Amino acid sequence: MYTNLLIKNIRICCSGSFIDKDEIYVNETTGLFQSSLNDSESRKTIDMKNRIIAPAFIELQTNGCLGMHFTNFEDKGSYKANLERVSRYLVEKGVGGFYVTLPTVKADVFKKILPQLKPREYDDGAGLLGAHCEGPWLNPSKKGAHDASLMQIPSRTTIGQLYGDDDSVSAIKMVTLAPELDGSTKLIEELTKGHDIRVSLGHSAADFDTGLAALKAGATTMTHVFNAMNPLHHRSPGLAGLIASGESPYFSLIADGIHIHAATLAMAFHANPQKCILITDSVEMAGLADGLYPGHAQIPHQQRKQGNRVTIEGTDTLIGSCSSLDECIRNLMQWSGCSLAQAIQCGTENIARMMGLKDRGMIEPRRRADFVVLDDTGRVLETWIGGKAVYQKV
């Protein structure tokens, strides 16, 4: 029985470039990459025939797919089963880890669901990395598809009141908030220093200087830049202007061609490729046929899916996307003129660095052997989790 894999004839995606390398090594027992193999160690050799090997993608912002919206909770058993079903679907798109996004909902919904979102690994699926709470400290004037009646002011509420006890809060890895709200500076400091939670700026009408102040307080990123924030103006750049500043935070973009124009996407990427992050902001209709679908705890209205576009029925209000992360990577490459390796970095290493992940996001010794095999166009051929092939394109 083999305990190690020797994978040869590969091009490795590393920090925005391709590296021709003879081979990499995986310990099947630990599921980790390792630096070498001893001559005495048993091994299985796999010839990848000069295909591309990249870190498995990391999904930072997804609200659901395959009919499951992450705010829909009936009981622990069915919720757990649906999470596992989602994890198995995501590996087909090259994803090795995902953060569940919970939008602005009632406090009792947060408190029921957050304990179910503690990080865990699945044998044949993408790992659950925790929760991203997109709200409820958002600006109603930039609500997007969120319920403005449920939005809160930081100075009038506490973390515990809205998210629950320490057990619930421990599942939260990122919070999106509007920095112009009263009490936001104190809240940012409490989230980042008290709970080691990343803070992202979004659904906000903040100006440039308010954004800078939030970064100094501890915020490190911005959520779906250009969406649900003031537009970039040459005399008043707003939050979007931060991407080209000397204090640039990380910033996420929905590269679906619906939420952001291709030219705007290219401009943002080229402003700071090392801080650019690709997200899908996918909703529960991802993976389903076009049509009319019911609402849920976030949106009490019917939802219309047409291709990758999802809107509140009878309006032009965008709810989210149905694009996959591999599709967003290919879109960035096509629209910005960047290389495939540079686009991949925006769905892997940049996210790992921003979130402080030391166990994944790069192909190097002692990290999880979560990786994808790609063709030259960026299409997923295989996905490996913990040194095991869990998806192979037929």
C-alpha positions in Angstrom: 0.0 0.0 0.0 1.4 3.4 -1.0 1.8 6.1 1.6 3.2 8.8 -0.7 2.5 10.4 -4.0 5.1 11.7 -6.5 3.4 13.9 -9.0 5.5 14.8 -12.0 5.5 16.7 -15.2 3.7 19.7 -13.9 3.5 23.5 -14.0 2.9 24.9 -10.6 0.9 28.1 -10.0 2.8 30.1 -7.4 2.4 33.8 -6.5 1.0 34.8 -9.9 3.5 32.9 -12.0 3.9 29.4 -13.4 6.9 27.4 -12.2 8.1 24.4 -14.2 8.9 21.8 -11.7 9.9 18.1 -12.1 7.7 16.9 -9.2 5.9 17.5 -6.0 5.3 15.2 -3.1 2.2 14.4 -1.0 2.0 12.3 2.1 -1.3 10.4 1.8 -1.4 9.6 5.5 -1.3 13.3 6.6 -2.8 14.7 3.5 0.0 17.4 3.4 2.6 18.4 0.8 6.1 17.5 1.8 9.5 18.7 0.7 10.9 15.3 -0.5 10.7 11.5 -0.3 13.3 9.1 1.1 14.4 6.4 -1.3 13.0 3.8 1.1 9.5 5.3 1.2 6.8 3.6 -0.9 5.3 5.8 -3.5 2.8 6.0 -6.3 3.9 8.1 -9.3 1.4 10.2 -11.3 2.4 11.8 -14.6 0.3 15.0 -15.1 1.6 15.5 -18.7 2.6 19.1 -18.2 -0.8 20.2 -16.8 -1.2 23.1 -14.5 -1.3 22.5 -10.7 -2.8 25.3 -8.6 -3.9 25.6 -5.0 -7.6 24.7 -4.6 -9.7 27.8 -4.8 -11.1 29.5 -1.7 -14.7 30.8 -1.8 -14.8 33.8 0.5 -18.4 34.9 -0.1 -21.1 32.5 -1.0 -24.7 32.7 0.2 -25.6 29.2 -1.0 -26.2 27.0 -4.0 -28.2 24.0 -5.2 -31.3 25.4 -3.6 -29.7 25.9 -0.1 -29.6 29.5 1.1 -27.4 29.5 4.2 -30.0 31.4 6.3 -32.6 28.7 5.8 -32.5 26.6 9.0 -35.0 23.8 9.9 -33.0 21.5 12.1 -29.4 20.7 12.8 -29.5 17.4 10.9 -30.8 18.7 7.6 -28.6 21.8 7.8 -25.5 19.7 8.3 -26.5 17.4 5.4 -27.0 20.4 3.1 -23.6 21.9 4.0 -22.0 18.6 3.1 -23.9 18.5 -0.2 -22.7 22.0 -1.0 -19.1 21.1 -0.2 -19.2 18.2 -2.7 -20.7 20.5 -5.4 -18.0 23.1 -4.8 -15.1 20.8 -5.6 -16.5 20.4 -9.1 -15.7 24.1 -9.5 -12.2 23.7 -8.1 -13.0 25.0 -4.6 -11.1 23.4 -1.6 -12.5 25.7 1.2 -15.4 28.0 1.6 -16.8 30.6 4.1 -20.5 30.6 4.5 -21.9 34.1 4.1 -24.8 35.1 6.3 -26.4 38.4 5.2 -28.5 40.7 7.4 -31.0 38.6 9.3 -32.7 38.7 12.7 -30.5 38.0 15.7 -32.3 34.8 16.5 -31.4 33.5 13.0 -27.7 34.3 13.5 -27.8 32.6 16.9 -29.3 29.4 15.5 -27.0 29.1 12.5 -23.6 30.3 13.6 -22.9 27.3 15.9 -23.4 25.1 12.9 -20.6 26.9 10.9 -17.5 26.1 13.0 -14.7 25.0 10.7 -14.6 21.4 9.6 -13.3 19.2 6.8 -15.4 16.9 4.6 -13.9 13.6 3.2 -15.0 14.3 -0.4 -15.8 18.0 -0.4 -14.5 21.5 0.2 -13.7 22.3 3.8 -16.0 24.7 5.7 -13.7 27.5 7.0 -16.3 29.4 9.1 -18.7 32.2 8.6 -18.7 35.6 7.0 -21.4 37.8 8.5 -22.4 40.5 6.0 -24.3 42.6 8.4 -26.2 43.7 10.3 -24.1 46.9 10.8 -24.7 48.2 7.3 -26.0 51.5 5.9 -29.7 51.3 4.9 -29.0 53.7 2.0 -26.7 51.0 0.5 -28.8 48.0 1.4 -28.7 46.3 -1.9 -30.9 43.2 -1.4 -30.5 43.2 2.4 -33.5 44.0 4.6 -32.9 47.6 5.9 -35.4 47.1 8.8 -32.9 44.6 10.3 -29.8 46.8 10.1 -28.3 48.0 13.3 -26.1 50.8 14.7 -22.9 49.7 16.4 -23.3 52.2 19.3 -26.7 50.8 20.2 -25.9 47.1 20.0 -23.3 44.5 21.1 -21.8 41.5 19.4 -23.4 39.2 21.8 -26.9 40.7 21.4 -26.8 40.1 17.6 -24.6 37.0 17.1 -24.9 35.1 20.4 -22.5 33.7 22.9 -18.8 33.0 22.5 -19.6 29.6 21.0 -21.5 31.3 18.2 -19.0 34.1 17.7 -16.1 31.6 17.5 -17.5 30.5 14.1 -17.2 34.0 12.6 -14.1 34.7 10.6 -15.1 37.9 8.8 -17.7 40.7 9.3 -18.7 43.3 6.7 -19.8 46.6 8.1 -20.3 50.3 7.2 -17.6 52.4 8.9 -19.6 55.6 8.9 -22.1 54.3 11.4 -21.9 55.6 15.0 -19.7 53.4 17.1 -18.1 51.6 14.2 -14.5 52.3 15.2 -14.9 50.7 18.6 -16.7 47.8 17.0 -13.9 47.3 14.5 -11.3 47.2 17.3 -13.4 44.8 19.3 -13.9 42.4 16.4 -10.3 42.4 15.3 -8.4 42.6 18.6 -10.9 40.9 20.9 -12.1 38.1 18.6 -9.5 37.9 15.8 -12.2 38.5 13.2 -11.4 40.1 9.9 -13.4 43.3 9.2 -14.4 44.3 5.7 -15.9 47.6 4.6 -19.1 47.4 2.5 -22.7 48.3 2.1 -21.6 51.8 3.0 -21.8 55.4 2.0 -18.5 56.3 3.6 -16.1 58.7 2.1 -12.4 58.1 1.5 -11.2 59.6 4.8 -13.7 57.6 6.8 -12.5 54.5 5.0 -8.9 55.3 5.9 -9.8 55.8 9.6 -11.5 52.3 9.5 -8.3 50.8 8.2 -6.3 52.4 11.0 -8.8 50.9 13.5 -8.1 47.4 12.1 -10.3 46.8 9.0 -8.3 45.0 6.3 -10.5 44.5 3.3 -13.6 45.7 1.3 -16.6 43.7 0.2 -17.6 43.6 -3.5 -16.1 46.9 -4.4 -18.2 49.3 -6.5 -21.4 47.5 -5.4 -23.4 48.9 -2.5 -21.1 51.9 -2.0 -20.7 55.4 -3.4 -19.4 55.4 -7.0 -15.8 56.3 -7.7 -15.6 60.0 -8.5 -12.4 61.9 -9.5 -12.9 64.5 -6.7 -14.6 62.2 -4.2 -13.3 58.7 -4.6 -15.1 57.1 -1.7 -14.2 53.6 -0.4 -13.4 52.4 -3.9 -10.6 54.9 -4.1 -8.8 53.1 -1.3 -7.7 50.3 -3.7 -5.1 52.7 -5.3 -4.0 54.4 -2.0 -0.8 53.7 -0.1 -2.9 52.2 2.6 -4.7 49.8 0.2 -6.7 47.1 1.9 -7.6 43.8 0.2 -10.7 44.2 -1.9 -13.2 41.7 -3.4 -14.7 41.8 -6.9 -17.7 39.9 -8.3 -16.2 39.0 -11.8 -19.5 37.9 -13.4 -20.0 40.7 -15.9 -23.2 41.6 -14.2 -22.2 43.3 -10.9 -19.2 45.1 -12.5 -18.3 46.1 -16.0 -15.3 44.3 -17.5 -13.3 47.6 -17.9 -13.9 48.5 -14.3 -12.9 45.0 -13.2 -9.6 45.4 -15.1 -8.9 48.8 -13.7 -9.4 47.6 -10.1 -7.2 44.5 -10.7 -4.4 46.4 -12.2 -4.5 49.0 -9.4 -3.2 46.3 -7.0 -3.1 42.7 -8.1 -1.6 41.6 -4.8 -4.7 42.7 -2.9 -7.4 41.7 -5.4 -9.8 39.0 -4.3 -12.3 37.2 -6.5 -15.7 36.2 -5.0 -18.9 34.8 -6.5 -21.4 36.2 -4.0 -23.4 33.2 -5.2 -27.0 32.6 -4.0 -29.0 29.4 -3.7 -30.0 29.3 -7.3 -26.4 28.6 -8.4 -26.5 25.2 -10.0 -30.2 25.3 -10.6 -32.3 26.0 -13.8 -33.5 29.5 -14.7 -36.9 30.4 -13.3 -38.8 32.0 -10.4 -37.8 30.9 -6.8 -39.2 31.7 -3.4 -37.6 34.1 -0.9 -36.0 33.3 2.5 -34.9 34.8 5.8 -32.9 37.6 4.0 -35.3 38.3 1.1 -39.0 37.9 1.7 -39.7 38.3 -2.1 -39.7 36.0 -5.1 -36.4 35.8 -6.9 -35.9 35.6 -10.7 -32.9 33.7 -12.1 -31.8 34.4 -15.7 -28.5 32.9 -16.4 -26.0 34.1 -13.8 -28.2 37.1 -12.9 -30.6 36.9 -10.0 -33.0 39.8 -9.1 -35.9 40.5 -6.8 -38.9 39.7 -9.0 -40.4 42.8 -10.7 -37.3 44.9 -9.9 -33.7 45.4 -11.2 -32.3 44.9 -7.7 -29.4 42.4 -7.9 -29.5 39.7 -5.2 -26.3 37.9 -6.0 -24.7 35.8 -8.7 -24.8 32.3 -10.0 -21.3 32.3 -11.3 -18.7 29.8 -10.1 -15.3 30.8 -8.9 -13.5 29.1 -11.7 -15.6 31.1 -14.1 -14.7 34.3 -12.3 -11.0 33.5 -12.7 -11.4 32.9 -16.4 -13.3 36.2 -16.7 -10.6 38.2 -15.0 -8.0 36.7 -17.3 -10.0 37.5 -20.4 -11.2 41.0 -19.4 -8.0 42.3 -17.7 -5.4 40.7 -20.0 -3.7 39.2 -17.0 -2.2 35.7 -17.0 -4.1 32.7 -15.7 -1.6 32.4 -12.9 -2.3 36.0 -11.8 -6.0 35.4 -11.9 -5.7 32.2 -9.9 -3.8 34.1 -7.2 -6.9 36.3 -6.7 -8.9 33.2 -5.8 -6.2 31.5 -3.7 -3.1 33.0 -2.2 -4.5 36.5 -1.7 -7.4 35.2 0.2 -5.2 32.9 2.3 -2.9 35.8 3.2 -5.8 38.2 4.1 -7.5 35.6 6.2 -4.3 34.4 7.9 -4.6 30.8 6.6 -1.4 28.9 7.2 -2.7 25.5 6.2 -3.9 26.0 2.6 -3.9 28.5 -0.3 -0.4 27.7 -1.5 1.5 24.6 -2.8 4.3 24.2 -0.3 5.5 21.7 2.3 3.3 21.3 5.4 0.2 22.8 3.8 -2.8 20.7 2.9 -2.6 18.9 -0.4 -5.7 20.7 -1.7 -5.1 21.5 -5.3 -6.7 21.6 -8.7 -5.5 20.4 -12.1 -6.3 22.8 -14.9 -6.0 23.1 -18.6 -4.5 26.1 -20.2 -7.8 28.0 -20.4 -8.4 27.6 -16.6 -11.0 24.9 -16.8 -11.0 22.4 -13.9 -10.0 18.9 -14.8 -9.4 17.5 -11.3 -9.8 18.6 -7.7 -7.7 17.0 -4.9 -8.5 17.4 -1.2 -6.0 16.2 1.4 -4.0 14.4 -1.2 -7.0 12.5 -2.6 -8.7 13.0 -6.0 -12.3 13.9 -5.2 -13.4 15.2 -8.6 -12.3 14.3 -12.1 -14.0 15.8 -15.2 -15.6 13.1 -17.3 
